């Protein structure tokens, strides 16, 4: 069981870090570097931002599930 949870935990942690950095903040972020700043200035919250929010929540839930699983396994 630990051979399934450990890689899931690592992959979800890396994905969560990457997804949080993609969000545009007050001063911009990595999303501005990839061209995300133009869409948010023109239209506010776009479909891409909403989908990014949803994907980030899913990654956070997977990370939380893996963390709780580790606690029960160990």
PDB file of N, CA, C, O and CB in Angstrom:
ATOM      1  N   UNK A   1       0.824  -1.199   0.000  1.00  0.00           N
ATOM      2  CA  UNK A   1       0.000   0.000   0.000  1.00  0.00           C
ATOM      3  C   UNK A   1       0.865   1.260   0.000  1.00  0.00           C
ATOM      4  O   UNK A   1       0.525   2.262  -0.629  1.00  0.00           O
ATOM      5  CB  UNK A   1      -0.936   0.000   1.209  1.00  0.00           C
ATOM      6  N   UNK A   2       1.981   1.191   0.712  1.00  0.00           N
ATOM      7  CA  UNK A   2       2.835   2.368   0.787  1.00  0.00           C
ATOM      8  C   UNK A   2       3.486   2.663  -0.569  1.00  0.00           C
ATOM      9  O   UNK A   2       3.848   3.804  -0.856  1.00  0.00           O
ATOM     10  CB  UNK A   2       3.912   2.174   1.863  1.00  0.00           C
ATOM     11  N   UNK A   3       3.632   1.622  -1.403  1.00  0.00           N
ATOM     12  CA  UNK A   3       4.220   1.828  -2.729  1.00  0.00           C
ATOM     13  C   UNK A   3       3.265   2.562  -3.665  1.00  0.00           C
ATOM     14  O   UNK A   3       3.691   3.089  -4.692  1.00  0.00           O
ATOM     15  CB  UNK A   3       4.615   0.489  -3.344  1.00  0.00           C
ATOM     16  N   UNK A   4       1.996   2.602  -3.325  1.00  0.00           N
ATOM     17  CA  UNK A   4       1.019   3.371  -4.092  1.00  0.00           C
ATOM     18  C   UNK A   4       0.878   4.781  -3.534  1.00  0.00           C
ATOM     19  O   UNK A   4       0.746   5.741  -4.294  1.00  0.00           O
ATOM     20  CB  UNK A   4      -0.341   2.664  -4.091  1.00  0.00           C
ATOM     21  N   UNK A   5       0.904   4.910  -2.222  1.00  0.00           N
ATOM     22  CA  UNK A   5       0.646   6.205  -1.586  1.00  0.00           C
ATOM     23  C   UNK A   5       1.853   7.137  -1.699  1.00  0.00           C
ATOM     24  O   UNK A   5       1.682   8.341  -1.893  1.00  0.00           O
ATOM     25  CB  UNK A   5       0.278   6.005  -0.113  1.00  0.00           C
ATOM     26  N   UNK A   6       3.058   6.606  -1.583  1.00  0.00           N
ATOM     27  CA  UNK A   6       4.256   7.453  -1.606  1.00  0.00           C
ATOM     28  C   UNK A   6       4.419   8.196  -2.942  1.00  0.00           C
ATOM     29  O   UNK A   6       4.603   9.413  -2.930  1.00  0.00           O
ATOM     30  CB  UNK A   6       5.498   6.603  -1.336  1.00  0.00           C
ATOM     31  N   UNK A   7       4.358   7.510  -4.085  1.00  0.00           N
ATOM     32  CA  UNK A   7       4.468   8.267  -5.348  1.00  0.00           C
ATOM     33  C   UNK A   7       3.303   9.226  -5.570  1.00  0.00           C
ATOM     34  O   UNK A   7       3.478  10.307  -6.133  1.00  0.00           O
ATOM     35  CB  UNK A   7       4.552   7.306  -6.520  1.00  0.00           C
ATOM     36  N   UNK A   8       2.115   8.823  -5.124  1.00  0.00           N
ATOM     37  CA  UNK A   8       0.952   9.699  -5.250  1.00  0.00           C
ATOM     38  C   UNK A   8       1.157  10.974  -4.434  1.00  0.00           C
ATOM     39  O   UNK A   8       0.798  12.064  -4.880  1.00  0.00           O
ATOM     40  CB  UNK A   8      -0.328   8.970  -4.795  1.00  0.00           C
ATOM     41  N   UNK A   9       1.720  10.839  -3.265  1.00  0.00           N
ATOM     42  CA  UNK A   9       1.971  11.986  -2.393  1.00  0.00           C
ATOM     43  C   UNK A   9       3.017  12.921  -3.013  1.00  0.00           C
ATOM     44  O   UNK A   9       2.845  14.140  -2.990  1.00  0.00           O
ATOM     45  CB  UNK A   9       2.437  11.510  -1.001  1.00  0.00           C
ATOM     46  N   UNK A  10       4.072  12.373  -3.552  1.00  0.00           N
ATOM     47  CA  UNK A  10       5.130  13.192  -4.147  1.00  0.00           C
ATOM     48  C   UNK A  10       4.632  13.896  -5.399  1.00  0.00           C
ATOM     49  O   UNK A  10       4.882  15.087  -5.579  1.00  0.00           O
ATOM     50  CB  UNK A  10       6.355  12.331  -4.480  1.00  0.00           C
ATOM     51  N   UNK A  11       3.938  13.183  -6.256  1.00  0.00           N
ATOM     52  CA  UNK A  11       3.439  13.782  -7.496  1.00  0.00           C
ATOM     53  C   UNK A  11       2.401  14.857  -7.202  1.00  0.00           C
ATOM     54  O   UNK A  11       2.403  15.910  -7.840  1.00  0.00           O
ATOM     55  CB  UNK A  11       2.837  12.704  -8.410  1.00  0.00           C
ATOM     56  N   UNK A  12       1.521  14.606  -6.251  1.00  0.00           N
ATOM     57  CA  UNK A  12       0.516  15.620  -5.930  1.00  0.00           C
ATOM     58  C   UNK A  12       1.148  16.841  -5.269  1.00  0.00           C
ATOM     59  O   UNK A  12       0.669  17.959  -5.466  1.00  0.00           O
ATOM     60  CB  UNK A  12      -0.558  15.031  -5.017  1.00  0.00           C
ATOM     61  N   UNK A  13       2.210  16.652  -4.493  1.00  0.00           N
ATOM     62  CA  UNK A  13       2.893  17.794  -3.877  1.00  0.00           C
ATOM     63  C   UNK A  13       3.553  18.665  -4.938  1.00  0.00           C
ATOM     64  O   UNK A  13       3.449  19.891  -4.888  1.00  0.00           O
ATOM     65  CB  UNK A  13       3.942  17.312  -2.861  1.00  0.00           C
ATOM     66  N   UNK A  14       4.224  18.046  -5.889  1.00  0.00           N
ATOM     67  CA  UNK A  14       4.874  18.806  -6.963  1.00  0.00           C
ATOM     68  C   UNK A  14       3.826  19.499  -7.825  1.00  0.00           C
ATOM     69  O   UNK A  14       4.003  20.656  -8.205  1.00  0.00           O
ATOM     70  CB  UNK A  14       5.757  17.880  -7.833  1.00  0.00           C
ATOM     71  N   UNK A  15       2.742  18.803  -8.135  1.00  0.00           N
ATOM     72  CA  UNK A  15       1.675  19.411  -8.937  1.00  0.00           C
ATOM     73  C   UNK A  15       1.027  20.578  -8.200  1.00  0.00           C
ATOM     74  O   UNK A  15       0.700  21.596  -8.810  1.00  0.00           O
ATOM     75  CB  UNK A  15       0.612  18.365  -9.295  1.00  0.00           C
ATOM     76  N   UNK A  16       0.845  20.432  -6.904  1.00  0.00           N
ATOM     77  CA  UNK A  16       0.237  21.497  -6.113  1.00  0.00           C
ATOM     78  C   UNK A  16       1.128  22.732  -6.074  1.00  0.00           C
ATOM     79  O   UNK A  16       0.631  23.853  -6.186  1.00  0.00           O
ATOM     80  CB  UNK A  16      -0.045  21.011  -4.693  1.00  0.00           C
ATOM     81  N   UNK A  17       2.419  22.547  -5.920  1.00  0.00           N
ATOM     82  CA  UNK A  17       3.352  23.679  -5.942  1.00  0.00           C
ATOM     83  C   UNK A  17       3.285  24.382  -7.284  1.00  0.00           C
ATOM     84  O   UNK A  17       3.194  25.609  -7.340  1.00  0.00           O
ATOM     85  CB  UNK A  17       4.793  23.212  -5.655  1.00  0.00           C
ATOM     86  N   UNK A  18       3.331  23.617  -8.366  1.00  0.00           N
ATOM     87  CA  UNK A  18       3.301  24.191  -9.710  1.00  0.00           C
ATOM     88  C   UNK A  18       1.985  24.925  -9.969  1.00  0.00           C
ATOM     89  O   UNK A  18       1.990  26.018 -10.535  1.00  0.00           O
ATOM     90  CB  UNK A  18       3.508  23.096 -10.759  1.00  0.00           C
ATOM     91  N   UNK A  19       0.867  24.338  -9.565  1.00  0.00           N
ATOM     92  CA  UNK A  19      -0.433  24.958  -9.812  1.00  0.00           C
ATOM     93  C   UNK A  19      -0.629  26.234  -9.004  1.00  0.00           C
ATOM     94  O   UNK A  19      -1.213  27.196  -9.502  1.00  0.00           O
ATOM     95  CB  UNK A  19      -1.542  23.979  -9.492  1.00  0.00           C
ATOM     96  N   UNK A  20      -0.150  26.255  -7.771  1.00  0.00           N
ATOM     97  CA  UNK A  20      -0.277  27.464  -6.959  1.00  0.00           C
ATOM     98  C   UNK A  20       0.572  28.585  -7.546  1.00  0.00           C
ATOM     99  O   UNK A  20       0.161  29.745  -7.532  1.00  0.00           O
ATOM    100  CB  UNK A  20       0.135  27.186  -5.499  1.00  0.00           C
ATOM    101  N   UNK A  21       1.752  28.249  -8.061  1.00  0.00           N
ATOM    102  CA  UNK A  21       2.596  29.268  -8.667  1.00  0.00           C
ATOM    103  C   UNK A  21       2.001  29.811  -9.968  1.00  0.00           C
ATOM    104  O   UNK A  21       2.308  30.935 -10.366  1.00  0.00           O
ATOM    105  CB  UNK A  21       3.978  28.703  -8.928  1.00  0.00           C
ATOM    106  N   UNK A  22       1.168  29.034 -10.620  1.00  0.00           N
ATOM    107  CA  UNK A  22       0.540  29.506 -11.862  1.00  0.00           C
ATOM    108  C   UNK A  22      -0.559  30.535 -11.625  1.00  0.00           C
ATOM    109  O   UNK A  22      -0.890  31.304 -12.527  1.00  0.00           O
ATOM    110  CB  UNK A  22      -0.031  28.336 -12.621  1.00  0.00           C
ATOM    111  N   UNK A  23      -1.123  30.556 -10.434  1.00  0.00           N
ATOM    112  CA  UNK A  23      -2.180  31.522 -10.149  1.00  0.00           C
ATOM    113  C   UNK A  23      -1.629  32.939 -10.202  1.00  0.00           C
ATOM    114  O   UNK A  23      -0.498  33.198  -9.790  1.00  0.00           O
ATOM    115  CB  UNK A  23      -2.813  31.247  -8.777  1.00  0.00           C
ATOM    116  N   UNK A  24      -2.440  33.844 -10.713  1.00  0.00           N
ATOM    117  CA  UNK A  24      -2.018  35.233 -10.746  1.00  0.00           C
ATOM    118  C   UNK A  24      -2.361  35.887  -9.417  1.00  0.00           C
ATOM    119  O   UNK A  24      -3.489  35.785  -8.933  1.00  0.00           O
ATOM    120  CB  UNK A  24      -2.680  35.988 -11.922  1.00  0.00           C
ATOM    121  N   UNK A  25      -1.398  36.545  -8.847  1.00  0.00           N
ATOM    122  CA  UNK A  25      -1.594  37.212  -7.574  1.00  0.00           C
ATOM    123  C   UNK A  25      -1.692  38.710  -7.777  1.00  0.00           C
ATOM    124  O   UNK A  25      -2.009  39.187  -8.866  1.00  0.00           O
ATOM    125  CB  UNK A  25      -0.462  36.877  -6.609  1.00  0.00           C
ATOM    126  N   UNK A  26      -1.415  39.445  -6.708  1.00  0.00           N
ATOM    127  CA  UNK A  26      -1.480  40.901  -6.790  1.00  0.00           C
ATOM    128  C   UNK A  26      -0.452  41.447  -7.780  1.00  0.00           C
ATOM    129  O   UNK A  26      -0.768  42.296  -8.613  1.00  0.00           O
ATOM    130  CB  UNK A  26      -1.260  41.519  -5.409  1.00  0.00           C
ATOM    131  N   UNK A  27       0.759  40.959  -7.680  1.00  0.00           N
ATOM    132  CA  UNK A  27       1.817  41.461  -8.542  1.00  0.00           C
ATOM    133  C   UNK A  27       2.103  40.548  -9.703  1.00  0.00           C
ATOM    134  O   UNK A  27       3.137  40.685 -10.356  1.00  0.00           O
ATOM    135  CB  UNK A  27       3.061  41.667  -7.759  1.00  0.00           C
ATOM    136  N   UNK A  28       1.221  39.630  -9.974  1.00  0.00           N
ATOM    137  CA  UNK A  28       1.468  38.664 -11.026  1.00  0.00           C
ATOM    138  C   UNK A  28       2.232  37.495 -10.463  1.00  0.00           C
ATOM    139  O   UNK A  28       2.496  37.441  -9.262  1.00  0.00           O
ATOM    140  CB  UNK A  28       2.230  39.298 -12.191  1.00  0.00           C
ATOM    141  N   UNK A  29       2.577  36.591 -11.286  1.00  0.00           N
ATOM    142  CA  UNK A  29       3.317  35.414 -10.860  1.00  0.00           C
ATOM    143  C   UNK A  29       3.889  34.749 -12.076  1.00  0.00           C
ATOM    144  O   UNK A  29       4.212  35.401 -13.069  1.00  0.00           O
ATOM    145  CB  UNK A  29       2.430  34.440 -10.066  1.00  0.00           C
ATOM    146  N   UNK A  30       4.011  33.453 -11.991  1.00  0.00           N
ATOM    147  CA  UNK A  30       4.500  32.726 -13.149  1.00  0.00           C
ATOM    148  C   UNK A  30       3.493  32.760 -14.290  1.00  0.00           C
ATOM    149  O   UNK A  30       3.861  32.583 -15.451  1.00  0.00           O
ATOM    150  CB  UNK A  30       4.817  31.292 -12.773  1.00  0.00           C
ATOM    151  N   UNK A  31       2.222  32.985 -13.962  1.00  0.00           N
ATOM    152  CA  UNK A  31       1.221  33.042 -15.020  1.00  0.00           C
ATOM    153  C   UNK A  31       1.447  34.244 -15.928  1.00  0.00           C
ATOM    154  O   UNK A  31       1.144  34.173 -17.119  1.00  0.00           O
ATOM    155  CB  UNK A  31      -0.181  33.095 -14.422  1.00  0.00           C
ATOM    156  N   UNK A  32       1.972  35.341 -15.398  1.00  0.00           N
ATOM    157  CA  UNK A  32       2.302  36.492 -16.238  1.00  0.00           C
ATOM    158  C   UNK A  32       3.445  36.168 -17.185  1.00  0.00           C
ATOM    159  O   UNK A  32       3.482  36.654 -18.315  1.00  0.00           O
ATOM    160  CB  UNK A  32       2.666  37.698 -15.375  1.00  0.00           C
ATOM    161  N   UNK A  33       4.366  35.354 -16.725  1.00  0.00           N
ATOM    162  CA  UNK A  33       5.508  35.001 -17.552  1.00  0.00           C
ATOM    163  C   UNK A  33       5.060  34.157 -18.749  1.00  0.00           C
ATOM    164  O   UNK A  33       5.665  34.223 -19.819  1.00  0.00           O
ATOM    165  CB  UNK A  33       6.558  34.245 -16.722  1.00  0.00           C
ATOM    166  N   UNK A  34       4.001  33.364 -18.564  1.00  0.00           N
ATOM    167  CA  UNK A  34       3.501  32.517 -19.645  1.00  0.00           C
ATOM    168  C   UNK A  34       2.366  33.172 -20.427  1.00  0.00           C
ATOM    169  O   UNK A  34       1.704  32.502 -21.219  1.00  0.00           O
ATOM    170  CB  UNK A  34       3.033  31.195 -19.086  1.00  0.00           C
ATOM    171  N   UNK A  35       2.133  34.445 -20.224  1.00  0.00           N
ATOM    172  CA  UNK A  35       1.112  35.149 -20.988  1.00  0.00           C
ATOM    173  C   UNK A  35      -0.238  35.177 -20.322  1.00  0.00           C
ATOM    174  O   UNK A  35      -1.211  35.579 -20.959  1.00  0.00           O
ATOM    175  CB  UNK A  35       0.976  34.536 -22.320  1.00  0.00           C
ATOM    176  N   UNK A  36      -0.350  34.776 -19.087  1.00  0.00           N
ATOM    177  CA  UNK A  36      -1.639  34.758 -18.402  1.00  0.00           C
ATOM    178  C   UNK A  36      -2.074  36.126 -17.924  1.00  0.00           C
ATOM    179  O   UNK A  36      -3.248  36.325 -17.611  1.00  0.00           O
ATOM    180  CB  UNK A  36      -1.585  33.823 -17.240  1.00  0.00           C
ATOM    181  N   UNK A  37      -1.162  37.066 -17.861  1.00  0.00           N
ATOM    182  CA  UNK A  37      -1.493  38.392 -17.365  1.00  0.00           C
ATOM    183  C   UNK A  37      -2.372  39.185 -18.303  1.00  0.00           C
ATOM    184  O   UNK A  37      -3.142  40.034 -17.854  1.00  0.00           O
ATOM    185  CB  UNK A  37      -0.252  39.151 -17.102  1.00  0.00           C
ATOM    186  N   UNK A  38      -2.276  38.930 -19.601  1.00  0.00           N
ATOM    187  CA  UNK A  38      -3.072  39.684 -20.561  1.00  0.00           C
ATOM    188  C   UNK A  38      -4.546  39.332 -20.457  1.00  0.00           C
ATOM    189  O   UNK A  38      -5.398  40.216 -20.546  1.00  0.00           O
ATOM    190  CB  UNK A  38      -2.575  39.429 -21.974  1.00  0.00           C
ATOM    191  N   UNK A  39      -4.859  38.075 -20.272  1.00  0.00           N
ATOM    192  CA  UNK A  39      -6.253  37.673 -20.179  1.00  0.00           C
ATOM    193  C   UNK A  39      -6.913  38.141 -18.900  1.00  0.00           C
ATOM    194  O   UNK A  39      -8.095  38.486 -18.903  1.00  0.00           O
ATOM    195  CB  UNK A  39      -6.363  36.188 -20.284  1.00  0.00           C
ATOM    196  N   UNK A  40      -6.167  38.158 -17.803  1.00  0.00           N
ATOM    197  CA  UNK A  40      -6.761  38.556 -16.545  1.00  0.00           C
ATOM    198  C   UNK A  40      -6.950  40.060 -16.469  1.00  0.00           C
ATOM    199  O   UNK A  40      -7.852  40.526 -15.773  1.00  0.00           O
ATOM    200  CB  UNK A  40      -5.912  38.080 -15.396  1.00  0.00           C
ATOM    201  N   UNK A  41      -6.136  40.824 -17.155  1.00  0.00           N
ATOM    202  CA  UNK A  41      -6.312  42.267 -17.165  1.00  0.00           C
ATOM    203  C   UNK A  41      -7.516  42.658 -18.009  1.00  0.00           C
ATOM    204  O   UNK A  41      -8.221  43.613 -17.680  1.00  0.00           O
ATOM    205  CB  UNK A  41      -5.054  42.956 -17.688  1.00  0.00           C
ATOM    206  N   UNK A  42      -7.754  41.940 -19.076  1.00  0.00           N
ATOM    207  CA  UNK A  42      -8.817  42.312 -19.999  1.00  0.00           C
ATOM    208  C   UNK A  42     -10.191  41.848 -19.519  1.00  0.00           C
ATOM    209  O   UNK A  42     -11.161  42.601 -19.606  1.00  0.00           O
ATOM    210  CB  UNK A  42      -8.534  41.739 -21.368  1.00  0.00           C
ATOM    211  N   UNK A  43     -10.284  40.615 -19.013  1.00  0.00           N
ATOM    212  CA  UNK A  43     -11.602  40.049 -18.752  1.00  0.00           C
ATOM    213  C   UNK A  43     -11.839  39.659 -17.298  1.00  0.00           C
ATOM    214  O   UNK A  43     -12.893  39.104 -16.986  1.00  0.00           O
ATOM    215  CB  UNK A  43     -11.802  38.856 -19.612  1.00  0.00           C
ATOM    216  N   UNK A  44     -10.916  39.924 -16.419  1.00  0.00           N
ATOM    217  CA  UNK A  44     -11.112  39.528 -15.028  1.00  0.00           C
ATOM    218  C   UNK A  44     -10.875  38.045 -14.854  1.00  0.00           C
ATOM    219  O   UNK A  44      -9.815  37.539 -15.223  1.00  0.00           O
ATOM    220  CB  UNK A  44     -12.512  39.893 -14.556  1.00  0.00           C
ATOM    221  N   UNK A  45     -11.850  37.339 -14.294  1.00  0.00           N
ATOM    222  CA  UNK A  45     -11.714  35.904 -14.076  1.00  0.00           C
ATOM    223  C   UNK A  45     -12.183  35.162 -15.322  1.00  0.00           C
ATOM    224  O   UNK A  45     -13.371  35.161 -15.646  1.00  0.00           O
ATOM    225  CB  UNK A  45     -12.519  35.451 -12.829  1.00  0.00           C
ATOM    226  N   UNK A  46     -11.253  34.541 -16.004  1.00  0.00           N
ATOM    227  CA  UNK A  46     -11.570  33.844 -17.246  1.00  0.00           C
ATOM    228  C   UNK A  46     -11.860  32.374 -16.968  1.00  0.00           C
ATOM    229  O   UNK A  46     -11.749  31.904 -15.836  1.00  0.00           O
ATOM    230  CB  UNK A  46     -10.416  33.981 -18.257  1.00  0.00           C
ATOM    231  N   UNK A  47     -12.227  31.675 -18.005  1.00  0.00           N
ATOM    232  CA  UNK A  47     -12.507  30.247 -17.904  1.00  0.00           C
ATOM    233  C   UNK A  47     -11.237  29.502 -17.517  1.00  0.00           C
ATOM    234  O   UNK A  47     -11.284  28.522 -16.773  1.00  0.00           O
ATOM    235  CB  UNK A  47     -13.074  29.701 -19.233  1.00  0.00           C
ATOM    236  N   UNK A  48     -10.108  29.969 -18.023  1.00  0.00           N
ATOM    237  CA  UNK A  48      -8.840  29.321 -17.704  1.00  0.00           C
ATOM    238  C   UNK A  48      -8.543  29.435 -16.210  1.00  0.00           C
ATOM    239  O   UNK A  48      -8.088  28.472 -15.592  1.00  0.00           O
ATOM    240  CB  UNK A  48      -7.696  29.941 -18.527  1.00  0.00           C
ATOM    241  N   UNK A  49      -8.797  30.603 -15.632  1.00  0.00           N
ATOM    242  CA  UNK A  49      -8.560  30.790 -14.199  1.00  0.00           C
ATOM    243  C   UNK A  49      -9.490  29.907 -13.368  1.00  0.00           C
ATOM    244  O   UNK A  49      -9.066  29.333 -12.365  1.00  0.00           O
ATOM    245  CB  UNK A  49      -8.750  32.264 -13.814  1.00  0.00           C
ATOM    246  N   UNK A  50     -10.736  29.797 -13.773  1.00  0.00           N
ATOM    247  CA  UNK A  50     -11.677  28.944 -13.036  1.00  0.00           C
ATOM    248  C   UNK A  50     -11.274  27.476 -13.118  1.00  0.00           C
ATOM    249  O   UNK A  50     -11.348  26.750 -12.126  1.00  0.00           O
ATOM    250  CB  UNK A  50     -13.101  29.126 -13.579  1.00  0.00           C
ATOM    251  N   UNK A  51     -10.845  27.040 -14.307  1.00  0.00           N
ATOM    252  CA  UNK A  51     -10.391  25.661 -14.447  1.00  0.00           C
ATOM    253  C   UNK A  51      -9.117  25.415 -13.655  1.00  0.00           C
ATOM    254  O   UNK A  51      -8.942  24.343 -13.077  1.00  0.00           O
ATOM    255  CB  UNK A  51     -10.167  25.324 -15.914  1.00  0.00           C
ATOM    256  N   UNK A  52      -8.225  26.402 -13.624  1.00  0.00           N
ATOM    257  CA  UNK A  52      -7.010  26.285 -12.825  1.00  0.00           C
ATOM    258  C   UNK A  52      -7.348  26.174 -11.343  1.00  0.00           C
ATOM    259  O   UNK A  52      -6.703  25.424 -10.610  1.00  0.00           O
ATOM    260  CB  UNK A  52      -6.089  27.486 -13.071  1.00  0.00           C
ATOM    261  N   UNK A  53      -8.353  26.918 -10.905  1.00  0.00           N
ATOM    262  CA  UNK A  53      -8.806  26.812  -9.515  1.00  0.00           C
ATOM    263  C   UNK A  53      -9.329  25.413  -9.212  1.00  0.00           C
ATOM    264  O   UNK A  53      -9.023  24.845  -8.163  1.00  0.00           O
ATOM    265  CB  UNK A  53      -9.894  27.852  -9.226  1.00  0.00           C
ATOM    266  N   UNK A  54     -10.109  24.863 -10.121  1.00  0.00           N
ATOM    267  CA  UNK A  54     -10.681  23.527  -9.912  1.00  0.00           C
ATOM    268  C   UNK A  54      -9.598  22.461  -9.877  1.00  0.00           C
ATOM    269  O   UNK A  54      -9.635  21.561  -9.038  1.00  0.00           O
ATOM    270  CB  UNK A  54     -11.694  23.202 -11.011  1.00  0.00           C
ATOM    271  N   UNK A  55      -8.635  22.559 -10.783  1.00  0.00           N
ATOM    272  CA  UNK A  55      -7.549  21.581 -10.824  1.00  0.00           C
ATOM    273  C   UNK A  55      -6.710  21.672  -9.552  1.00  0.00           C
ATOM    274  O   UNK A  55      -6.263  20.653  -9.024  1.00  0.00           O
ATOM    275  CB  UNK A  55      -6.663  21.802 -12.071  1.00  0.00           C
ATOM    276  N   UNK A  56      -6.497  22.894  -9.061  1.00  0.00           N
ATOM    277  CA  UNK A  56      -5.729  23.081  -7.834  1.00  0.00           C
ATOM    278  C   UNK A  56      -6.447  22.471  -6.646  1.00  0.00           C
ATOM    279  O   UNK A  56      -5.806  21.863  -5.788  1.00  0.00           O
ATOM    280  CB  UNK A  56      -5.470  24.563  -7.585  1.00  0.00           C
ATOM    281  N   UNK A  57      -7.757  22.617  -6.575  1.00  0.00           N
ATOM    282  CA  UNK A  57      -8.528  22.020  -5.479  1.00  0.00           C
ATOM    283  C   UNK A  57      -8.449  20.499  -5.538  1.00  0.00           C
ATOM    284  O   UNK A  57      -8.311  19.849  -4.501  1.00  0.00           O
ATOM    285  CB  UNK A  57     -10.001  22.478  -5.537  1.00  0.00           C
ATOM    286  N   UNK A  58      -8.532  19.928  -6.721  1.00  0.00           N
ATOM    287  CA  UNK A  58      -8.432  18.474  -6.858  1.00  0.00           C
ATOM    288  C   UNK A  58      -7.053  17.992  -6.419  1.00  0.00           C
ATOM    289  O   UNK A  58      -6.941  16.982  -5.724  1.00  0.00           O
ATOM    290  CB  UNK A  58      -8.709  18.043  -8.314  1.00  0.00           C
ATOM    291  N   UNK A  59      -5.998  18.715  -6.822  1.00  0.00           N
ATOM    292  CA  UNK A  59      -4.641  18.343  -6.416  1.00  0.00           C
ATOM    293  C   UNK A  59      -4.479  18.451  -4.904  1.00  0.00           C
ATOM    294  O   UNK A  59      -3.802  17.623  -4.294  1.00  0.00           O
ATOM    295  CB  UNK A  59      -3.604  19.232  -7.124  1.00  0.00           C
ATOM    296  N   UNK A  60      -5.095  19.462  -4.292  1.00  0.00           N
ATOM    297  CA  UNK A  60      -5.022  19.623  -2.841  1.00  0.00           C
ATOM    298  C   UNK A  60      -5.760  18.493  -2.128  1.00  0.00           C
ATOM    299  O   UNK A  60      -5.298  18.010  -1.094  1.00  0.00           O
ATOM    300  CB  UNK A  60      -5.605  20.980  -2.424  1.00  0.00           C
ATOM    301  N   UNK A  61      -6.897  18.069  -2.668  1.00  0.00           N
ATOM    302  CA  UNK A  61      -7.636  16.957  -2.069  1.00  0.00           C
ATOM    303  C   UNK A  61      -6.851  15.648  -2.168  1.00  0.00           C
ATOM    304  O   UNK A  61      -6.830  14.861  -1.221  1.00  0.00           O
ATOM    305  CB  UNK A  61      -9.002  16.803  -2.749  1.00  0.00           C
ATOM    306  N   UNK A  62      -6.213  15.419  -3.304  1.00  0.00           N
ATOM    307  CA  UNK A  62      -5.391  14.221  -3.462  1.00  0.00           C
ATOM    308  C   UNK A  62      -4.220  14.254  -2.491  1.00  0.00           C
ATOM    309  O   UNK A  62      -3.889  13.235  -1.884  1.00  0.00           O
ATOM    310  CB  UNK A  62      -4.882  14.096  -4.910  1.00  0.00           C
ATOM    311  N   UNK A  63      -3.588  15.419  -2.340  1.00  0.00           N
ATOM    312  CA  UNK A  63      -2.482  15.563  -1.394  1.00  0.00           C
ATOM    313  C   UNK A  63      -2.952  15.301   0.039  1.00  0.00           C
ATOM    314  O   UNK A  63      -2.267  14.624   0.805  1.00  0.00           O
ATOM    315  CB  UNK A  63      -1.864  16.969  -1.502  1.00  0.00           C
ATOM    316  N   UNK A  64      -4.100  15.829   0.391  1.00  0.00           N
ATOM    317  CA  UNK A  64      -4.639  15.593   1.726  1.00  0.00           C
ATOM    318  C   UNK A  64      -4.970  14.133   1.960  1.00  0.00           C
ATOM    319  O   UNK A  64      -4.692  13.597   3.033  1.00  0.00           O
ATOM    320  CB  UNK A  64      -5.871  16.432   1.944  1.00  0.00           C
ATOM    321  N   UNK A  65      -5.562  13.483   0.962  1.00  0.00           N
ATOM    322  CA  UNK A  65      -5.866  12.053   1.066  1.00  0.00           C
ATOM    323  C   UNK A  65      -4.591  11.237   1.259  1.00  0.00           C
ATOM    324  O   UNK A  65      -4.553  10.317   2.075  1.00  0.00           O
ATOM    325  CB  UNK A  65      -6.616  11.571  -0.185  1.00  0.00           C
ATOM    326  N   UNK A  66      -3.549  11.580   0.505  1.00  0.00           N
ATOM    327  CA  UNK A  66      -2.288  10.852   0.622  1.00  0.00           C
ATOM    328  C   UNK A  66      -1.645  11.093   1.984  1.00  0.00           C
ATOM    329  O   UNK A  66      -1.046  10.179   2.552  1.00  0.00           O
ATOM    330  CB  UNK A  66      -1.325  11.267  -0.498  1.00  0.00           C
ATOM    331  N   UNK A  67      -1.759  12.292   2.507  1.00  0.00           N
ATOM    332  CA  UNK A  67      -1.186  12.597   3.825  1.00  0.00           C
ATOM    333  C   UNK A  67      -1.894  11.815   4.929  1.00  0.00           C
ATOM    334  O   UNK A  67      -1.244  11.263   5.817  1.00  0.00           O
ATOM    335  CB  UNK A  67      -1.273  14.105   4.111  1.00  0.00           C
ATOM    336  N   UNK A  68      -3.216  11.768   4.875  1.00  0.00           N
ATOM    337  CA  UNK A  68      -3.976  11.018   5.873  1.00  0.00           C
ATOM    338  C   UNK A  68      -3.698   9.517   5.726  1.00  0.00           C
ATOM    339  O   UNK A  68      -3.619   8.797   6.722  1.00  0.00           O
ATOM    340  CB  UNK A  68      -5.494  11.307   5.733  1.00  0.00           C
ATOM    341  N   UNK A  69      -3.554   9.056   4.502  1.00  0.00           N
ATOM    342  CA  UNK A  69      -3.232   7.632   4.276  1.00  0.00           C
ATOM    343  C   UNK A  69      -1.888   7.286   4.878  1.00  0.00           C
ATOM    344  O   UNK A  69      -1.733   6.226   5.485  1.00  0.00           O
ATOM    345  CB  UNK A  69      -3.231   7.301   2.772  1.00  0.00           C
ATOM    346  N   UNK A  70      -0.908   8.172   4.717  1.00  0.00           N
ATOM    347  CA  UNK A  70       0.399   7.944   5.339  1.00  0.00           C
ATOM    348  C   UNK A  70       0.272   7.842   6.850  1.00  0.00           C
ATOM    349  O   UNK A  70       0.929   7.006   7.471  1.00  0.00           O
ATOM    350  CB  UNK A  70       1.374   9.066   4.970  1.00  0.00           C
ATOM    351  N   UNK A  71      -0.548   8.666   7.439  1.00  0.00           N
ATOM    352  CA  UNK A  71      -0.716   8.639   8.895  1.00  0.00           C
ATOM    353  C   UNK A  71      -1.301   7.301   9.354  1.00  0.00           C
ATOM    354  O   UNK A  71      -0.905   6.774  10.394  1.00  0.00           O
ATOM    355  CB  UNK A  71      -1.622   9.798   9.352  1.00  0.00           C
ATOM    356  N   UNK A  72      -2.229   6.761   8.593  1.00  0.00           N
ATOM    357  CA  UNK A  72      -2.830   5.488   8.975  1.00  0.00           C
ATOM    358  C   UNK A  72      -1.920   4.299   8.686  1.00  0.00           C
ATOM    359  O   UNK A  72      -1.959   3.296   9.398  1.00  0.00           O
ATOM    360  CB  UNK A  72      -4.144   5.306   8.256  1.00  0.00           C
ATOM    361  N   UNK A  73      -1.097   4.411   7.640  1.00  0.00           N
ATOM    362  CA  UNK A  73      -0.198   3.306   7.292  1.00  0.00           C
ATOM    363  C   UNK A  73       0.943   3.210   8.293  1.00  0.00           C
ATOM    364  O   UNK A  73       1.314   2.121   8.730  1.00  0.00           O
ATOM    365  CB  UNK A  73       0.360   3.486   5.871  1.00  0.00           C
ATOM    366  N   UNK A  74       1.490   4.362   8.646  1.00  0.00           N
ATOM    367  CA  UNK A  74       2.649   4.376   9.548  1.00  0.00           C
ATOM    368  C   UNK A  74       2.152   4.469  10.942  1.00  0.00           C
ATOM    369  O   UNK A  74       2.947   4.496  11.881  1.00  0.00           O
ATOM    370  CB  UNK A  74       3.615   5.535   9.239  1.00  0.00           C
TER     371      UNK A  74
END
